[in-house]
Amino acid sequence: MVYKIDSSKCIGCHTCMGVCPAMAIGPDAAGKCMIDPNKCMSCGTCAAICPVGAISPEMK
């Protein structure tokens, strides 16, 4: 399981980038966040901190 960011909900605050222990989150071309599934440790820290609930687990 990895986490995924719903770009339609993401407000680009980048809060999740600062808390990701795997450094798996970065900005896309529009300034919103995206998660690199190859780096994601599935810890859920990003989902817990997202102020708009844009991050959720995705079964692979």
MMTF fields as JSON, N, C-alpha, C and O atoms, coordinates in Angstrom:
{
  "mmtfVersion": "1.0.0",
  "mmtfProducer": "UNKNOWN",
  "numBonds": 239,
  "numAtoms": 240,
  "numGroups": 60,
  "numChains": 1,
  "numModels": 1,
  "chainsPerModel": [1],
  "groupsPerChain": [60],
  "chainIdList": ["A"],
  "bondAtomList": [4, 2, 8, 6, 12, 10, 16, 14, 20, 18, 24, 22, 28, 26, 32, 30, 36, 34, 40, 38, 44, 42, 48, 46, 52, 50, 56, 54, 60, 58, 64, 62, 68, 66, 72, 70, 76, 74, 80, 78, 84, 82, 88, 86, 92, 90, 96, 94, 100, 98, 104, 102, 108, 106, 112, 110, 116, 114, 120, 118, 124, 122, 128, 126, 132, 130, 136, 134, 140, 138, 144, 142, 148, 146, 152, 150, 156, 154, 160, 158, 164, 162, 168, 166, 172, 170, 176, 174, 180, 178, 184, 182, 188, 186, 192, 190, 196, 194, 200, 198, 204, 202, 208, 206, 212, 210, 216, 214, 220, 218, 224, 222, 228, 226, 232, 230, 236, 234],
  "bondOrderList": [1, 1, 1, 1, 1, 1, 1, 1, 1, 1, 1, 1, 1, 1, 1, 1, 1, 1, 1, 1, 1, 1, 1, 1, 1, 1, 1, 1, 1, 1, 1, 1, 1, 1, 1, 1, 1, 1, 1, 1, 1, 1, 1, 1, 1, 1, 1, 1, 1, 1, 1, 1, 1, 1, 1, 1, 1, 1, 1],
  "groupList": [{"groupName": "MET", "atomNameList": ["N", "CA", "C", "O"], "elementList": ["N", "C", "C", "O"], "formalChargeList": [0, 0, 0, 0], "bondAtomList": [1, 0, 2, 1, 3, 2], "bondOrderList": [1, 1, 2], "singleLetterCode": "M", "chemCompType": "L-PEPTIDE LINKING"}, {"groupName": "VAL", "atomNameList": ["N", "CA", "C", "O"], "elementList": ["N", "C", "C", "O"], "formalChargeList": [0, 0, 0, 0], "bondAtomList": [1, 0, 2, 1, 3, 2], "bondOrderList": [1, 1, 2], "singleLetterCode": "V", "chemCompType": "L-PEPTIDE LINKING"}, {"groupName": "TYR", "atomNameList": ["N", "CA", "C", "O"], "elementList": ["N", "C", "C", "O"], "formalChargeList": [0, 0, 0, 0], "bondAtomList": [1, 0, 2, 1, 3, 2], "bondOrderList": [1, 1, 2], "singleLetterCode": "Y", "chemCompType": "L-PEPTIDE LINKING"}, {"groupName": "LYS", "atomNameList": ["N", "CA", "C", "O"], "elementList": ["N", "C", "C", "O"], "formalChargeList": [0, 0, 0, 0], "bondAtomList": [1, 0, 2, 1, 3, 2], "bondOrderList": [1, 1, 2], "singleLetterCode": "K", "chemCompType": "L-PEPTIDE LINKING"}, {"groupName": "ILE", "atomNameList": ["N", "CA", "C", "O"], "elementList": ["N", "C", "C", "O"], "formalChargeList": [0, 0, 0, 0], "bondAtomList": [1, 0, 2, 1, 3, 2], "bondOrderList": [1, 1, 2], "singleLetterCode": "I", "chemCompType": "L-PEPTIDE LINKING"}, {"groupName": "ASP", "atomNameList": ["N", "CA", "C", "O"], "elementList": ["N", "C", "C", "O"], "formalChargeList": [0, 0, 0, 0], "bondAtomList": [1, 0, 2, 1, 3, 2], "bondOrderList": [1, 1, 2], "singleLetterCode": "D", "chemCompType": "L-PEPTIDE LINKING"}, {"groupName": "SER", "atomNameList": ["N", "CA", "C", "O"], "elementList": ["N", "C", "C", "O"], "formalChargeList": [0, 0, 0, 0], "bondAtomList": [1, 0, 2, 1, 3, 2], "bondOrderList": [1, 1, 2], "singleLetterCode": "S", "chemCompType": "L-PEPTIDE LINKING"}, {"groupName": "CYS", "atomNameList": ["N", "CA", "C", "O"], "elementList": ["N", "C", "C", "O"], "formalChargeList": [0, 0, 0, 0], "bondAtomList": [1, 0, 2, 1, 3, 2], "bondOrderList": [1, 1, 2], "singleLetterCode": "C", "chemCompType": "L-PEPTIDE LINKING"}, {"groupName": "GLY", "atomNameList": ["N", "CA", "C", "O"], "elementList": ["N", "C", "C", "O"], "formalChargeList": [0, 0, 0, 0], "bondAtomList": [1, 0, 2, 1, 3, 2], "bondOrderList": [1, 1, 2], "singleLetterCode": "G", "chemCompType": "PEPTIDE LINKING"}, {"groupName": "HIS", "atomNameList": ["N", "CA", "C", "O"], "elementList": ["N", "C", "C", "O"], "formalChargeList": [0, 0, 0, 0], "bondAtomList": [1, 0, 2, 1, 3, 2], "bondOrderList": [1, 1, 2], "singleLetterCode": "H", "chemCompType": "L-PEPTIDE LINKING"}, {"groupName": "THR", "atomNameList": ["N", "CA", "C", "O"], "elementList": ["N", "C", "C", "O"], "formalChargeList": [0, 0, 0, 0], "bondAtomList": [1, 0, 2, 1, 3, 2], "bondOrderList": [1, 1, 2], "singleLetterCode": "T", "chemCompType": "L-PEPTIDE LINKING"}, {"groupName": "PRO", "atomNameList": ["N", "CA", "C", "O"], "elementList": ["N", "C", "C", "O"], "formalChargeList": [0, 0, 0, 0], "bondAtomList": [1, 0, 2, 1, 3, 2], "bondOrderList": [1, 1, 2], "singleLetterCode": "P", "chemCompType": "L-PEPTIDE LINKING"}, {"groupName": "ALA", "atomNameList": ["N", "CA", "C", "O"], "elementList": ["N", "C", "C", "O"], "formalChargeList": [0, 0, 0, 0], "bondAtomList": [1, 0, 2, 1, 3, 2], "bondOrderList": [1, 1, 2], "singleLetterCode": "A", "chemCompType": "L-PEPTIDE LINKING"}, {"groupName": "ASN", "atomNameList": ["N", "CA", "C", "O"], "elementList": ["N", "C", "C", "O"], "formalChargeList": [0, 0, 0, 0], "bondAtomList": [1, 0, 2, 1, 3, 2], "bondOrderList": [1, 1, 2], "singleLetterCode": "N", "chemCompType": "L-PEPTIDE LINKING"}, {"groupName": "GLU", "atomNameList": ["N", "CA", "C", "O"], "elementList": ["N", "C", "C", "O"], "formalChargeList": [0, 0, 0, 0], "bondAtomList": [1, 0, 2, 1, 3, 2], "bondOrderList": [1, 1, 2], "singleLetterCode": "E", "chemCompType": "L-PEPTIDE LINKING"}],
  "groupTypeList": [0, 1, 2, 3, 4, 5, 6, 6, 3, 7, 4, 8, 7, 9, 10, 7, 0, 8, 1, 7, 11, 12, 0, 12, 4, 8, 11, 5, 12, 12, 8, 3, 7, 0, 4, 5, 11, 13, 3, 7, 0, 6, 7, 8, 10, 7, 12, 12, 4, 7, 11, 1, 8, 12, 4, 6, 11, 14, 0, 3],
  "groupIdList": [1, 2, 3, 4, 5, 6, 7, 8, 9, 10, 11, 12, 13, 14, 15, 16, 17, 18, 19, 20, 21, 22, 23, 24, 25, 26, 27, 28, 29, 30, 31, 32, 33, 34, 35, 36, 37, 38, 39, 40, 41, 42, 43, 44, 45, 46, 47, 48, 49, 50, 51, 52, 53, 54, 55, 56, 57, 58, 59, 60],
  "secStructList": [7, 3, 3, 3, 3, 7, 6, 6, 6, 7, 7, 7, 7, 7, 2, 2, 2, 2, 2, 7, 6, 6, 7, 7, 3, 3, 3, 7, 6, 6, 1, 7, 3, 3, 3, 7, 6, 6, 6, 7, 7, 7, 7, 7, 2, 2, 2, 2, 2, 7, 6, 6, 7, 7, 3, 3, 3, 3, 7, 7],
  "xCoordList": [0.837, 0.0, 0.886, 1.856, 0.535, 1.198, 0.121, -1.072, 0.541, -0.408, -0.444, 0.543, -1.597, -1.799, -2.425, -3.235, -2.04, -2.593, -3.596, -3.291, -4.786, -5.833, -5.532, -5.715, -5.079, -4.654, -5.812, -5.586, -7.039, -8.179, -8.46, -9.12, -7.959, -8.134, -6.898, -7.011, -5.73, -4.479, -4.464, -4.764, -4.108, -4.052, -2.615, -2.378, -1.665, -0.274, 0.391, 1.292, -0.033, 0.563, 1.928, 2.71, 2.207, 3.476, 3.772, 4.914, 2.756, 2.925, 3.394, 4.263, 2.833, 3.183, 4.643, 5.269, 5.187, 6.581, 7.517, 8.529, 7.184, 8.032, 8.014, 8.939, 6.969, 6.862, 7.175, 7.28, 7.325, 7.572, 8.974, 9.966, 9.066, 10.388, 11.173, 12.396, 10.478, 11.136, 11.477, 12.077, 11.094, 11.284, 10.687, 11.282, 9.498, 8.834, 7.876, 7.285, 7.713, 6.736, 7.449, 8.367, 7.004, 7.574, 6.511, 5.411, 6.823, 5.84, 5.773, 6.764, 4.569, 4.429, 4.569, 4.876, 4.349, 4.524, 3.569, 3.866, 2.421, 1.422, 1.629, 0.887, 2.647, 2.916, 2.186, 2.336, 1.391, 0.708, 1.644, 2.652, 1.32, 2.209, 1.897, 0.76, 2.935, 2.767, 3.714, 4.764, 3.315, 4.091, 4.767, 4.128, 6.056, 6.794, 6.515, 6.984, 5.761, 5.395, 6.591, 6.499, 7.702, 8.903, 9.62, 10.409, 9.353, 9.986, 9.049, 9.509, 7.734, 6.741, 6.897, 6.947, 6.973, 7.115, 5.768, 5.719, 4.692, 3.334, 3.138, 2.391, 3.793, 3.696, 2.427, 1.95, 1.88, 0.648, 0.819, -0.17, 2.053, 2.302, 1.731, 1.147, 1.892, 1.404, -0.117, -0.662, -0.796, -2.262, -2.769, -3.784, -2.066, -2.479, -2.317, -3.07, -1.348, -1.047, -1.75, -1.849, -2.231, -2.843, -4.083, -5.038, -4.069, -5.183, -6.487, -7.547, -6.421, -7.641, -8.02, -8.95, -7.321, -7.658, -7.446, -8.189, -6.434, -6.172, -5.377, -5.223, -4.868, -3.992, -4.69, -5.239, -4.652, -5.282, -4.499, -3.757, -4.666, -3.956, -4.547, -5.743, -3.685, -4.111, -3.51, -2.299, -4.34, -3.849, -3.189, -3.735, -2.022, -1.305, -1.689, -1.195],
  "yCoordList": [-1.178, 0.0, 1.246, 1.341, 2.174, 3.476, 4.549, 4.259, 5.753, 6.855, 7.647, 7.715, 8.243, 9.005, 10.347, 10.449, 11.365, 12.703, 13.003, 12.881, 13.393, 13.794, 15.236, 16.157, 15.427, 16.766, 17.76, 18.969, 17.274, 18.194, 18.752, 19.782, 18.074, 18.54, 19.266, 20.112, 18.94, 19.521, 21.031, 21.511, 21.774, 23.24, 23.753, 24.96, 22.818, 23.204, 23.862, 24.683, 23.521, 24.136, 23.53, 24.132, 22.349, 21.64, 21.203, 20.884, 21.19, 20.739, 19.289, 18.929, 18.47, 17.045, 16.825, 15.875, 17.691, 17.556, 17.665, 16.967, 18.532, 18.764, 17.659, 17.551, 16.826, 15.772, 14.377, 13.441, 14.214, 12.887, 12.39, 12.978, 11.31, 10.814, 10.188, 10.071, 9.787, 9.162, 10.171, 9.811, 11.431, 12.465, 12.022, 12.219, 11.421, 10.876, 11.851, 11.534, 13.025, 13.988, 15.203, 15.756, 15.601, 16.768, 17.498, 16.978, 18.693, 19.467, 18.995, 18.548, 19.109, 18.831, 20.164, 21.189, 20.148, 21.357, 22.477, 23.652, 22.117, 23.109, 23.602, 24.461, 23.054, 23.465, 22.654, 22.896, 21.687, 20.801, 19.647, 19.447, 18.897, 17.828, 16.5, 16.222, 15.695, 14.34, 13.422, 13.845, 12.156, 11.178, 10.222, 9.702, 9.985, 8.997, 7.638, 7.374, 6.769, 5.477, 4.572, 3.662, 4.81, 4.005, 4.379, 3.592, 5.566, 6.024, 5.943, 5.896, 5.925, 5.954, 4.736, 3.598, 4.997, 3.938, 3.513, 2.644, 4.109, 3.812, 4.091, 3.376, 5.113, 5.417, 6.189, 6.118, 6.925, 7.666, 9.032, 9.713, 9.45, 10.752, 11.877, 12.823, 11.784, 12.827, 12.937, 14.041, 11.804, 11.805, 12.403, 13.099, 12.133, 12.644, 14.158, 14.81, 14.72, 16.149, 17.008, 18.223, 16.414, 17.178, 17.935, 17.317, 19.268, 20.062, 19.937, 20.308, 19.421, 19.307, 17.863, 17.624, 16.91, 15.508, 15.021, 14.171, 15.559, 15.199, 13.911, 13.416, 13.362, 12.186, 10.98, 11.05, 9.87, 8.652, 7.437, 7.511, 6.313, 5.098, 4.536, 4.656, 3.929, 3.304, 1.913, 1.75, 0.924, -0.452, -0.646, -0.24, -1.263, -1.522, -2.859, -3.262],
  "zCoordList": [0.0, 0.0, 0.0, 0.752, -0.841, -0.879, -0.745, -0.838, -0.531, -0.41, -1.707, -2.439, -1.977, -3.2, -2.848, -1.926, -3.591, -3.388, -4.488, -5.674, -4.084, -5.029, -5.429, -4.633, -6.644, -7.076, -7.13, -7.083, -7.227, -7.237, -5.841, -5.705, -4.805, -3.428, -2.893, -2.006, -3.424, -2.937, -3.163, -4.256, -2.106, -2.206, -2.367, -2.416, -2.447, -2.67, -1.476, -1.651, -0.266, 0.926, 1.27, 2.006, 0.739, 0.907, 2.346, 2.675, 3.192, 4.57, 4.594, 5.388, 3.741, 3.693, 3.315, 3.787, 2.474, 2.061, 3.252, 3.317, 4.19, 5.342, 6.375, 7.18, 6.367, 7.381, 6.858, 7.65, 5.572, 4.992, 5.36, 4.93, 6.153, 6.553, 5.398, 5.471, 4.341, 3.196, 2.098, 1.085, 2.303, 1.28, -0.056, -1.115, 0.018, -1.166, -1.823, -2.855, -1.247, -1.758, -2.333, -1.726, -3.511, -4.162, -4.953, -5.143, -5.417, -6.184, -7.635, -8.211, -8.209, -9.637, -10.388, -9.78, -11.676, -12.493, -12.09, -12.3, -11.511, -11.116, -9.682, -9.206, -8.988, -7.623, -6.573, -5.376, -7.025, -6.088, -5.753, -6.431, -4.722, -4.284, -4.958, -5.339, -5.093, -5.616, -4.848, -4.364, -4.75, -4.005, -4.966, -5.881, -4.768, -5.544, -4.908, -3.801, -5.585, -4.99, -4.714, -3.89, -5.39, -5.162, -3.869, -3.347, -3.355, -2.12, -0.913, 0.228, -1.162, -0.086, 0.831, 0.365, 2.151, 3.15, 3.733, 4.603, 3.268, 3.739, 5.225, 5.893, 5.745, 7.178, 7.528, 8.66, 6.562, 6.791, 7.414, 7.685, 7.649, 8.263, 7.407, 7.935, 6.125, 5.217, 5.264, 5.285, 5.278, 5.317, 6.621, 6.64, 7.7, 9.009, 9.115, 9.838, 8.403, 8.525, 7.462, 7.633, 6.39, 5.292, 5.785, 6.255, 5.679, 6.211, 5.427, 5.931, 4.205, 3.386, 3.07, 2.3, 3.649, 3.433, 2.01, 1.52, 1.348, -0.049, -0.21, -1.326, 0.895, 0.811, 1.43, 2.529, 0.69, 1.181, 0.71, -0.269, 1.411, 1.0, -0.291, -0.556, -1.073, -2.331, -2.369, -2.219, -2.566, -2.654, -4.006, -5.032, -4.01, -5.267, -5.811, -6.864]
}
